Amino acid sequence: MRILVIEDERKVASFIKKGLEEQSYAVDVVYDGKQGEQLAIENEYDVIVLDVLLPVQDGITTCRRIRQGKVNTPILMLTALGGTDDKVRGLDSGADDYLTKPFHFEELLARVRALLRRTGQDKSTVLQVGELVLDPVTREVNRGGKQIKLTTREFALLEYLMRNKGQILSRAHIAQHVWNVSFDMESNVIDVYVKLLRQKVDKDFDAPLIQTIVGAGYMLKENDENH
């Protein structure tokens, strides 16, 4: 899951980024509305967290322009302006939810999850492919009752593969959702992480779940689907 944070207060942006990354989200951060608009239109995100009081271009204008760009990504608007009129302006500009500063990170996270539920991408549902089970809330992974320890990035990659089981995922598509905008597409990082996952997920099991589709990418697939 990939999230765009448009927030000019760098401490707040860093706080949000760190918290979301600890939950295995890939996070891009920009500090003005114009840059935020550009990234939102050019890239594929699962949620956008947008501050209202931004330099260069305010959040209300940014939200409107994102929607005018035919981007339907859920938008959570952040602001120190907590009046009813301010909330109405934000929601009318195209935002899906509104959170007033200061806020507890747990509430922001809950609102992000609520937005993901609306788009069918809720992170709280336990995922299972064959005997492989991943719990996004407890961050536990096991296969055949054997617990598997994963790093944050390995967990994010496996979760993305499981949410898209049976689908061929190109390296570019994986990078868009599991890594941030600074990812170097010329590197072999994705292949390295897939290899690490295989060693943990498929090792000691007769039926490998992670498939390489030559010239196309990767797929997580139950063995009996191959027949």
Short mmCIF file of the C-alpha atoms (twelve columns), coordinates in Angstrom:
data_MODEL
# 
_entry.id   MODEL 
# 
loop_
_atom_site.group_PDB 
_atom_site.id 
_atom_site.type_symbol 
_atom_site.label_atom_id 
_atom_site.label_alt_id 
_atom_site.label_comp_id 
_atom_site.label_asym_id 
_atom_site.label_seq_id 
_atom_site.Cartn_x 
_atom_site.Cartn_y 
_atom_site.Cartn_z 
_atom_site.pdbx_PDB_model_num 
ATOM 1   C CA . MET A 1   0.000   0.000   0.000   1 
ATOM 2   C CA . ARG A 2   1.327   3.423   -0.969  1 
ATOM 3   C CA . ILE A 3   0.366   6.719   0.622   1 
ATOM 4   C CA . LEU A 4   1.087   10.310  -0.407  1 
ATOM 5   C CA . VAL A 5   1.476   12.822  2.429   1 
ATOM 6   C CA . ILE A 6   1.209   16.515  1.453   1 
ATOM 7   C CA . GLU A 7   2.202   18.440  4.584   1 
ATOM 8   C CA . ASP A 8   4.436   21.502  4.925   1 
ATOM 9   C CA . GLU A 9   5.129   21.135  8.673   1 
ATOM 10  C CA . ARG A 10  8.160   18.881  8.434   1 
ATOM 11  C CA . LYS A 11  7.913   17.531  11.982  1 
ATOM 12  C CA . VAL A 12  4.289   16.561  11.403  1 
ATOM 13  C CA . ALA A 13  5.138   15.056  8.007   1 
ATOM 14  C CA . SER A 14  8.012   13.060  9.522   1 
ATOM 15  C CA . PHE A 15  5.775   11.856  12.370  1 
ATOM 16  C CA . ILE A 16  3.109   10.647  9.919   1 
ATOM 17  C CA . LYS A 17  5.648   9.062   7.568   1 
ATOM 18  C CA . LYS A 18  7.402   7.161   10.349  1 
ATOM 19  C CA . GLY A 19  4.144   5.885   11.816  1 
ATOM 20  C CA . LEU A 20  2.769   4.729   8.472   1 
ATOM 21  C CA . GLU A 21  6.029   3.048   7.467   1 
ATOM 22  C CA . GLU A 22  5.959   1.105   10.733  1 
ATOM 23  C CA . GLN A 23  2.613   -0.238  9.497   1 
ATOM 24  C CA . SER A 24  4.310   -1.389  6.252   1 
ATOM 25  C CA . TYR A 25  2.954   1.394   4.046   1 
ATOM 26  C CA . ALA A 26  5.214   2.941   1.412   1 
ATOM 27  C CA . VAL A 27  5.099   6.715   1.935   1 
ATOM 28  C CA . ASP A 28  5.952   9.683   -0.293  1 
ATOM 29  C CA . VAL A 29  6.109   13.141  1.313   1 
ATOM 30  C CA . VAL A 30  5.978   16.563  -0.341  1 
ATOM 31  C CA . TYR A 31  5.779   19.961  1.306   1 
ATOM 32  C CA . ASP A 32  3.646   22.120  -0.987  1 
ATOM 33  C CA . GLY A 33  0.349   21.767  -2.792  1 
ATOM 34  C CA . LYS A 34  1.646   22.062  -6.325  1 
ATOM 35  C CA . GLN A 35  4.156   19.242  -5.877  1 
ATOM 36  C CA . GLY A 36  1.452   17.194  -4.198  1 
ATOM 37  C CA . GLU A 37  -0.925  17.699  -7.110  1 
ATOM 38  C CA . GLN A 38  1.745   16.624  -9.569  1 
ATOM 39  C CA . LEU A 39  2.639   13.431  -7.682  1 
ATOM 40  C CA . ALA A 40  -1.018  12.543  -7.091  1 
ATOM 41  C CA . ILE A 41  -1.775  12.760  -10.804 1 
ATOM 42  C CA . GLU A 42  1.422   11.092  -12.031 1 
ATOM 43  C CA . ASN A 43  1.519   8.156   -9.573  1 
ATOM 44  C CA . GLU A 44  -0.841  5.536   -8.226  1 
ATOM 45  C CA . TYR A 45  -1.623  5.867   -4.506  1 
ATOM 46  C CA . ASP A 46  -4.002  4.048   -2.191  1 
ATOM 47  C CA . VAL A 47  -4.644  7.082   0.060   1 
ATOM 48  C CA . ILE A 48  -3.639  10.764  0.031   1 
ATOM 49  C CA . VAL A 49  -3.172  12.663  3.313   1 
ATOM 50  C CA . LEU A 50  -3.536  16.364  2.495   1 
ATOM 51  C CA . ASP A 51  -2.987  19.409  4.701   1 
ATOM 52  C CA . VAL A 52  -5.137  22.493  4.044   1 
ATOM 53  C CA . LEU A 53  -2.698  25.296  4.871   1 
ATOM 54  C CA . LEU A 54  0.051   24.711  2.305   1 
ATOM 55  C CA . PRO A 55  2.550   26.984  0.545   1 
ATOM 56  C CA . VAL A 56  2.467   27.578  -3.248  1 
ATOM 57  C CA . GLN A 57  -1.024  26.084  -3.561  1 
ATOM 58  C CA . ASP A 58  -3.469  25.573  -0.673  1 
ATOM 59  C CA . GLY A 59  -4.983  22.197  0.140   1 
ATOM 60  C CA . ILE A 60  -8.521  23.066  -1.004  1 
ATOM 61  C CA . THR A 61  -7.251  24.051  -4.456  1 
ATOM 62  C CA . THR A 62  -4.946  21.038  -4.549  1 
ATOM 63  C CA . CYS A 63  -7.812  18.694  -3.727  1 
ATOM 64  C CA . ARG A 64  -10.011 20.208  -6.441  1 
ATOM 65  C CA . ARG A 65  -7.253  19.986  -9.033  1 
ATOM 66  C CA . ILE A 66  -6.489  16.361  -8.115  1 
ATOM 67  C CA . ARG A 67  -10.146 15.513  -8.682  1 
ATOM 68  C CA . GLN A 68  -10.177 17.494  -11.924 1 
ATOM 69  C CA . GLY A 69  -7.254  15.296  -12.992 1 
ATOM 70  C CA . LYS A 70  -9.625  12.286  -12.788 1 
ATOM 71  C CA . VAL A 71  -7.854  10.878  -9.712  1 
ATOM 72  C CA . ASN A 72  -10.286 9.027   -7.428  1 
ATOM 73  C CA . THR A 73  -7.798  8.088   -4.698  1 
ATOM 74  C CA . PRO A 74  -9.337  8.579   -1.214  1 
ATOM 75  C CA . ILE A 75  -8.216  11.876  0.345   1 
ATOM 76  C CA . LEU A 76  -7.925  12.477  4.096   1 
ATOM 77  C CA . MET A 77  -7.700  16.214  4.731   1 
ATOM 78  C CA . LEU A 78  -5.725  17.553  7.713   1 
ATOM 79  C CA . THR A 79  -6.126  21.041  9.117   1 
ATOM 80  C CA . ALA A 80  -5.919  23.213  12.192  1 
ATOM 81  C CA . LEU A 81  -9.172  24.818  11.019  1 
ATOM 82  C CA . GLY A 82  -11.855 22.865  12.840  1 
ATOM 83  C CA . GLY A 83  -14.964 24.926  12.162  1 
ATOM 84  C CA . THR A 84  -17.986 23.426  10.426  1 
ATOM 85  C CA . ASP A 85  -17.619 25.754  7.442   1 
ATOM 86  C CA . ASP A 86  -13.989 24.703  7.036   1 
ATOM 87  C CA . LYS A 87  -14.927 21.024  7.072   1 
ATOM 88  C CA . VAL A 88  -17.699 21.606  4.540   1 
ATOM 89  C CA . ARG A 89  -15.261 23.417  2.210   1 
ATOM 90  C CA . GLY A 90  -12.812 20.542  2.470   1 
ATOM 91  C CA . LEU A 91  -15.380 17.852  1.806   1 
ATOM 92  C CA . ASP A 92  -16.984 19.841  -1.010  1 
ATOM 93  C CA . SER A 93  -13.586 20.207  -2.683  1 
ATOM 94  C CA . GLY A 94  -13.442 16.422  -3.071  1 
ATOM 95  C CA . ALA A 95  -11.987 15.130  0.196   1 
ATOM 96  C CA . ASP A 96  -13.364 11.889  1.638   1 
ATOM 97  C CA . ASP A 97  -12.622 12.556  5.296   1 
ATOM 98  C CA . TYR A 98  -11.438 15.362  7.552   1 
ATOM 99  C CA . LEU A 99  -9.140  15.252  10.601  1 
ATOM 100 C CA . THR A 100 -8.469  18.281  12.800  1 
ATOM 101 C CA . LYS A 101 -5.014  19.020  14.216  1 
ATOM 102 C CA . PRO A 102 -3.690  18.170  16.710  1 
ATOM 103 C CA . PHE A 103 -4.546  14.501  16.383  1 
ATOM 104 C CA . HIS A 104 -3.432  11.142  17.738  1 
ATOM 105 C CA . PHE A 105 -1.696  8.943   15.184  1 
ATOM 106 C CA . GLU A 106 -3.999  6.043   16.118  1 
ATOM 107 C CA . GLU A 107 -6.976  8.082   14.895  1 
ATOM 108 C CA . LEU A 108 -5.263  8.977   11.639  1 
ATOM 109 C CA . LEU A 109 -4.421  5.315   11.100  1 
ATOM 110 C CA . ALA A 110 -8.006  4.283   11.835  1 
ATOM 111 C CA . ARG A 111 -9.292  6.816   9.300   1 
ATOM 112 C CA . VAL A 112 -6.823  5.581   6.696   1 
ATOM 113 C CA . ARG A 113 -8.057  2.040   7.262   1 
ATOM 114 C CA . ALA A 114 -11.664 3.218   6.974   1 
ATOM 115 C CA . LEU A 115 -10.881 4.811   3.609   1 
ATOM 116 C CA . LEU A 116 -9.205  1.610   2.460   1 
ATOM 117 C CA . ARG A 117 -12.287 -0.360  3.493   1 
ATOM 118 C CA . ARG A 118 -14.390 1.800   1.188   1 
ATOM 119 C CA . THR A 119 -12.133 0.858   -1.718  1 
ATOM 120 C CA . GLY A 120 -11.909 -2.801  -0.734  1 
ATOM 121 C CA . GLN A 121 -8.302  -2.529  0.430   1 
ATOM 122 C CA . ASP A 122 -8.711  -2.705  4.197   1 
ATOM 123 C CA . LYS A 123 -5.462  -3.740  5.877   1 
ATOM 124 C CA . SER A 124 -7.153  -5.299  8.898   1 
ATOM 125 C CA . THR A 125 -8.484  -8.484  7.228   1 
ATOM 126 C CA . VAL A 126 -6.451  -11.664 7.721   1 
ATOM 127 C CA . LEU A 127 -5.134  -12.926 4.368   1 
ATOM 128 C CA . GLN A 128 -4.763  -16.586 3.449   1 
ATOM 129 C CA . VAL A 129 -3.417  -18.308 0.362   1 
ATOM 130 C CA . GLY A 130 -3.360  -22.061 0.815   1 
ATOM 131 C CA . GLU A 131 -1.623  -22.725 4.122   1 
ATOM 132 C CA . LEU A 132 0.079   -19.308 4.132   1 
ATOM 133 C CA . VAL A 133 -1.587  -16.878 6.556   1 
ATOM 134 C CA . LEU A 134 -0.786  -13.187 7.093   1 
ATOM 135 C CA . ASP A 135 -2.385  -11.022 9.786   1 
ATOM 136 C CA . PRO A 136 -1.934  -7.293  8.985   1 
ATOM 137 C CA . VAL A 137 -2.910  -6.228  12.510  1 
ATOM 138 C CA . THR A 138 -0.636  -8.479  14.583  1 
ATOM 139 C CA . ARG A 139 1.905   -8.630  11.722  1 
ATOM 140 C CA . GLU A 140 2.204   -12.386 12.166  1 
ATOM 141 C CA . VAL A 141 2.898   -14.688 9.223   1 
ATOM 142 C CA . ASN A 142 2.824   -18.460 9.252   1 
ATOM 143 C CA . ARG A 143 2.674   -21.316 6.797   1 
ATOM 144 C CA . GLY A 144 1.492   -24.722 7.812   1 
ATOM 145 C CA . GLY A 145 1.624   -23.606 11.440  1 
ATOM 146 C CA . LYS A 146 5.270   -22.559 11.136  1 
ATOM 147 C CA . GLN A 147 5.856   -18.928 12.131  1 
ATOM 148 C CA . ILE A 148 7.765   -16.811 9.602   1 
ATOM 149 C CA . LYS A 149 9.756   -13.753 10.696  1 
ATOM 150 C CA . LEU A 150 9.816   -10.955 8.107   1 
ATOM 151 C CA . THR A 151 11.355  -7.499  7.921   1 
ATOM 152 C CA . THR A 152 9.021   -4.520  7.376   1 
ATOM 153 C CA . ARG A 153 9.743   -4.438  3.638   1 
ATOM 154 C CA . GLU A 154 9.426   -8.205  3.231   1 
ATOM 155 C CA . PHE A 155 6.101   -8.056  5.040   1 
ATOM 156 C CA . ALA A 156 4.852   -5.252  2.757   1 
ATOM 157 C CA . LEU A 157 5.904   -7.164  -0.354  1 
ATOM 158 C CA . LEU A 158 4.292   -10.409 0.785   1 
ATOM 159 C CA . GLU A 159 1.084   -8.591  1.748   1 
ATOM 160 C CA . TYR A 160 0.899   -6.994  -1.693  1 
ATOM 161 C CA . LEU A 161 1.478   -10.331 -3.427  1 
ATOM 162 C CA . MET A 162 -1.198  -11.989 -1.288  1 
ATOM 163 C CA . ARG A 163 -3.743  -9.240  -1.894  1 
ATOM 164 C CA . ASN A 164 -3.215  -9.777  -5.605  1 
ATOM 165 C CA . LYS A 165 -2.949  -13.569 -5.608  1 
ATOM 166 C CA . GLY A 166 -3.206  -15.162 -9.015  1 
ATOM 167 C CA . GLN A 167 -2.287  -11.922 -10.781 1 
ATOM 168 C CA . ILE A 168 0.966   -11.256 -12.614 1 
ATOM 169 C CA . LEU A 169 2.612   -8.230  -11.009 1 
ATOM 170 C CA . SER A 170 5.317   -6.450  -12.973 1 
ATOM 171 C CA . ARG A 171 8.349   -5.014  -11.210 1 
ATOM 172 C CA . ALA A 172 7.069   -1.523  -12.008 1 
ATOM 173 C CA . HIS A 173 3.703   -2.296  -10.431 1 
ATOM 174 C CA . ILE A 174 5.325   -3.747  -7.322  1 
ATOM 175 C CA . ALA A 175 7.600   -0.712  -7.031  1 
ATOM 176 C CA . GLN A 176 4.597   1.620   -7.245  1 
ATOM 177 C CA . HIS A 177 2.869   -0.002  -4.296  1 
ATOM 178 C CA . VAL A 178 5.653   -1.278  -2.039  1 
ATOM 179 C CA . TRP A 179 8.428   1.281   -2.539  1 
ATOM 180 C CA . ASN A 180 8.324   5.087   -2.626  1 
ATOM 181 C CA . VAL A 181 8.823   7.590   -5.437  1 
ATOM 182 C CA . SER A 182 12.610  7.621   -5.011  1 
ATOM 183 C CA . PHE A 183 12.881  3.927   -5.945  1 
ATOM 184 C CA . ASP A 184 15.445  3.248   -8.685  1 
ATOM 185 C CA . MET A 185 13.786  1.078   -11.330 1 
ATOM 186 C CA . GLU A 186 17.210  0.130   -12.707 1 
ATOM 187 C CA . SER A 187 18.152  -1.645  -9.483  1 
ATOM 188 C CA . ASN A 188 17.548  -5.331  -8.732  1 
ATOM 189 C CA . VAL A 189 16.129  -4.640  -5.268  1 
ATOM 190 C CA . ILE A 190 12.737  -6.211  -6.042  1 
ATOM 191 C CA . ASP A 191 14.367  -9.417  -7.289  1 
ATOM 192 C CA . VAL A 192 16.530  -9.534  -4.160  1 
ATOM 193 C CA . TYR A 193 13.503  -9.176  -1.891  1 
ATOM 194 C CA . VAL A 194 11.550  -11.802 -3.799  1 
ATOM 195 C CA . LYS A 195 14.498  -14.170 -3.346  1 
ATOM 196 C CA . LEU A 196 14.560  -13.414 0.404   1 
ATOM 197 C CA . LEU A 197 10.816  -14.049 0.632   1 
ATOM 198 C CA . ARG A 198 11.155  -17.362 -1.184  1 
ATOM 199 C CA . GLN A 199 13.783  -18.495 1.302   1 
ATOM 200 C CA . LYS A 200 11.373  -17.804 4.147   1 
ATOM 201 C CA . VAL A 201 7.979   -18.632 2.640   1 
ATOM 202 C CA . ASP A 202 8.695   -21.524 0.269   1 
ATOM 203 C CA . LYS A 203 11.717  -23.158 1.893   1 
ATOM 204 C CA . ASP A 204 10.994  -26.615 3.351   1 
ATOM 205 C CA . PHE A 205 7.661   -26.817 1.506   1 
ATOM 206 C CA . ASP A 206 7.037   -29.018 -1.537  1 
ATOM 207 C CA . ALA A 207 4.789   -26.532 -3.336  1 
ATOM 208 C CA . PRO A 208 6.287   -23.075 -3.994  1 
ATOM 209 C CA . LEU A 209 3.772   -20.226 -3.823  1 
ATOM 210 C CA . ILE A 210 5.869   -17.413 -5.313  1 
ATOM 211 C CA . GLN A 211 6.106   -17.854 -9.068  1 
ATOM 212 C CA . THR A 212 8.399   -16.080 -11.536 1 
ATOM 213 C CA . ILE A 213 6.658   -15.223 -14.805 1 
ATOM 214 C CA . VAL A 214 9.568   -14.845 -17.223 1 
ATOM 215 C CA . GLY A 215 9.597   -11.452 -18.894 1 
ATOM 216 C CA . ALA A 216 6.525   -10.285 -16.952 1 
ATOM 217 C CA . GLY A 217 7.110   -10.277 -13.196 1 
ATOM 218 C CA . TYR A 218 5.943   -12.295 -10.214 1 
ATOM 219 C CA . MET A 219 2.793   -14.008 -8.988  1 
ATOM 220 C CA . LEU A 220 1.729   -15.615 -5.741  1 
ATOM 221 C CA . LYS A 221 -0.346  -18.642 -6.593  1 
ATOM 222 C CA . GLU A 222 -1.562  -21.808 -4.918  1 
ATOM 223 C CA . ASN A 223 0.014   -24.927 -6.372  1 
ATOM 224 C CA . ASP A 224 -3.277  -26.516 -7.373  1 
ATOM 225 C CA . GLU A 225 -4.044  -23.439 -9.531  1 
ATOM 226 C CA . ASN A 226 -1.215  -24.449 -11.840 1 
ATOM 227 C CA . HIS A 227 -3.162  -27.419 -13.189 1 
# 
